[in-house]
Amino acid sequence: MTRRDRAVRAARRGAVVTGIALVGLAAVYVRALMFTPIERTQGPAQKIFYVHAPVAWAALLAFTVCGLLSLLYLIMRERKFDLMAAASAEVGTALAVVMLTTGPLWGKPIWGTWWTWDARLTSTLFTFLLFVGYLVLRGALSDFDVRARFSAVLGVMALVLVPFIHVTVYWFRTLHPDPVVLKPEGPSLPSVMLVTLLTSIGVCTVLYIGLVMQRYSLAVLQDIREEEEAGGGIP
């Protein structure tokens, strides 16, 4: 099987995985709206939490994977690591748009403001803009080695920010609520809410995997085409 055939097959599998995840996401939100109780203090607006938090998880997972793959590229100089990192960065940036949209929609009725420049929100926005710059940089550079090396440095820089985003609610005063799952003393959500949240996190993780599979496959096909146009195709 040729490299092109493997990429096409992976893209088709990614499309199937993505489709399953989208169906699962719809089912999760039906559960959240109809079968998960309304939170006592926040009311119906809290239902956005079941999309916002899982998408935030998936976006930060994408940025972490991008950073790790970027580090591997800098060490091993293999093209596949750069292409995988770029695919993860693109998907993560798209997920971050959803995260930064649903957050204010949830926050406005609860905290009375769309946005505040506290540590959690500011660091998240900065990381998002860093990845926007990552994608702009890749689009501006035509030389593969230069593009891969410079973007890998940005990816590793962003990797450092991901754990910082998590600990900001502990280190700084912020309107953003404390974690309700990743806590030393264990989750603080009622079991029915926790099941809905964890199911949504799982579905968003599968969605991330499916989208990355498709984007990476497209990047490989583009790489093959560029190699063929240059007269040095890779088998």
C-alpha positions in Angstrom: 0.0 0.0 0.0 1.4 3.4 -1.0 1.7 6.4 1.2 -1.2 8.1 -0.7 -3.4 5.0 -0.2 -2.7 5.0 3.6 -3.5 8.7 3.8 -6.8 8.3 2.0 -7.8 5.3 4.2 -6.9 7.2 7.3 -9.0 10.2 6.1 -12.0 8.0 5.6 -11.6 6.4 9.0 -11.3 9.9 10.5 -14.5 10.9 8.9 -16.3 7.9 10.4 -14.8 8.6 13.8 -15.9 12.3 13.6 -19.4 11.3 12.5 -19.8 9.0 15.5 -18.5 11.7 17.8 -20.9 14.3 16.5 -23.8 11.9 17.0 -22.5 11.2 20.5 -22.2 14.9 21.2 -25.9 15.4 20.2 -26.9 12.5 22.5 -24.9 13.9 25.4 -26.5 17.3 25.1 -30.0 15.7 25.0 -29.0 14.0 28.3 -27.7 17.3 29.7 -30.9 19.1 28.8 -33.5 16.5 29.6 -32.1 14.0 32.1 -29.5 16.0 34.1 -30.9 18.1 37.0 -30.6 21.9 36.9 -27.9 23.2 39.2 -29.4 24.9 42.2 -27.6 28.3 42.2 -26.8 28.8 38.5 -30.0 27.6 37.0 -30.5 26.5 33.3 -27.4 28.5 32.2 -25.2 25.9 33.8 -26.2 23.5 31.1 -23.6 25.2 28.8 -21.0 23.8 31.2 -21.5 20.3 29.6 -20.2 21.7 26.3 -17.8 24.4 27.5 -15.7 22.3 29.9 -15.3 19.2 27.6 -14.4 21.4 24.6 -11.9 23.3 26.8 -10.4 19.9 27.7 -10.2 18.8 24.1 -8.6 22.2 23.1 -5.9 22.0 25.8 -5.3 18.3 24.9 -4.8 19.4 21.3 -2.3 22.1 22.3 -0.5 19.7 24.6 -0.2 17.1 21.8 1.0 19.8 19.4 3.7 20.9 21.9 4.9 17.3 22.5 5.0 16.5 18.7 6.8 19.8 18.1 9.4 18.8 20.7 9.8 15.4 19.0 10.3 17.1 15.6 13.0 19.3 17.0 14.8 16.2 18.3 14.2 13.7 15.5 13.5 16.0 12.5 10.9 13.7 11.0 8.3 15.3 8.8 5.4 13.2 10.2 5.8 14.9 13.6 5.6 18.3 12.1 2.5 17.4 10.1 0.8 15.8 13.1 1.6 18.8 15.3 0.1 21.2 12.7 -3.0 19.0 12.4 -3.5 19.1 16.2 -2.9 22.8 16.3 -5.6 23.5 13.7 -8.1 21.3 15.5 -7.2 22.8 18.8 -7.6 26.3 17.5 -11.1 25.5 16.2 -12.0 24.0 19.5 -10.7 27.0 21.4 -13.0 29.2 19.4 -15.9 27.2 20.8 -14.4 27.3 24.3 -14.0 31.1 24.2 -17.5 31.5 22.8 -19.4 29.2 25.2 -17.5 30.6 28.3 -18.9 34.1 28.1 -22.4 32.7 27.2 -22.2 30.8 30.5 -20.5 33.5 32.5 -22.8 36.5 31.6 -25.9 35.3 33.4 -23.9 33.8 36.3 -21.2 36.4 37.0 -22.8 39.4 35.3 -20.0 40.0 32.8 -19.1 38.6 29.4 -15.4 38.8 30.1 -12.9 39.7 32.8 -9.1 40.0 32.5 -8.3 37.5 35.2 -5.5 35.0 35.1 -7.5 32.0 33.7 -9.2 33.9 30.9 -6.2 36.0 30.0 -3.8 33.1 29.8 -6.3 31.0 27.8 -6.8 33.8 25.3 -3.0 34.3 25.1 -2.6 30.6 24.3 -5.3 30.8 21.7 -3.6 33.8 20.0 -0.3 32.0 20.1 -1.7 29.2 18.1 -3.4 31.6 15.7 0.1 33.0 15.2 1.4 29.4 14.8 -1.0 28.8 11.9 -0.3 32.2 10.4 3.4 31.5 10.5 3.0 28.2 8.8 0.9 29.8 6.1 3.6 32.5 5.5 6.6 30.2 5.1 7.0 28.1 2.0 10.3 26.3 2.9 9.3 23.1 4.8 12.4 23.0 7.1 12.2 26.6 8.1 8.4 26.4 8.6 8.6 23.2 10.6 11.4 24.5 12.8 9.9 27.9 13.6 6.4 26.6 14.3 7.8 23.8 16.5 9.4 26.4 18.7 6.0 28.1 19.1 4.4 24.8 19.8 6.8 24.0 22.6 6.3 27.5 24.0 2.6 27.0 24.1 3.1 23.6 25.8 4.5 25.4 28.9 1.3 27.5 29.1 -1.2 24.5 29.3 -0.4 23.5 32.9 -0.2 27.1 33.9 -3.8 27.6 32.7 -4.9 24.8 35.0 -3.3 26.2 38.1 -4.3 29.8 37.7 -7.5 29.3 39.7 -5.3 28.2 42.6 -2.6 30.9 42.4 -4.7 33.9 41.5 -8.1 35.5 42.5 -10.4 34.8 39.6 -14.1 34.7 38.7 -13.6 31.4 37.0 -14.8 28.5 39.1 -12.4 26.1 40.6 -12.1 22.6 39.0 -14.8 20.2 39.9 -13.2 17.0 38.7 -9.4 17.3 38.9 -9.2 17.9 42.6 -7.0 16.3 45.2 -10.1 15.4 47.3 -12.0 14.0 44.3 -14.9 15.3 42.1 -17.4 17.5 43.8 -20.3 17.1 41.3 -23.3 15.0 42.0 -23.0 11.6 40.3 -25.6 12.2 37.6 -23.9 15.5 36.6 -20.5 13.9 36.8 -21.6 11.1 34.4 -22.9 13.6 31.9 -19.7 15.6 32.1 -17.3 12.7 31.8 -19.4 11.3 28.9 -19.1 14.6 27.1 -15.4 14.8 27.8 -15.0 11.3 26.2 -17.1 12.3 23.2 -15.1 15.5 22.7 -11.9 13.6 22.9 -13.1 11.2 20.2 -14.2 14.2 18.1 -10.7 15.6 18.5 -9.1 12.3 17.4 -11.4 12.1 14.3 -10.7 15.6 13.2 -6.9 15.2 13.6 -7.0 12.0 11.6 -8.7 13.8 8.8 -6.5 16.9 8.9 -3.3 14.9 9.2 -4.3 12.8 6.2 -5.0 15.9 4.1 -1.6 17.3 5.1 0.1 14.0 4.0 -1.7 14.2 0.7 -0.6 17.8 0.2 2.9 16.8 1.1 2.9 14.0 -1.5 1.6 16.4 -4.1 4.3 19.0 -3.4 7.0 16.3 -3.5 5.6 15.1 -6.9 5.6 18.6 -8.3 9.2 19.0 -7.1 10.1 15.7 -8.9 11.0 13.8 -5.8 8.0 11.9 -4.6 8.1 9.9 -1.4 6.8 6.3 -1.8 
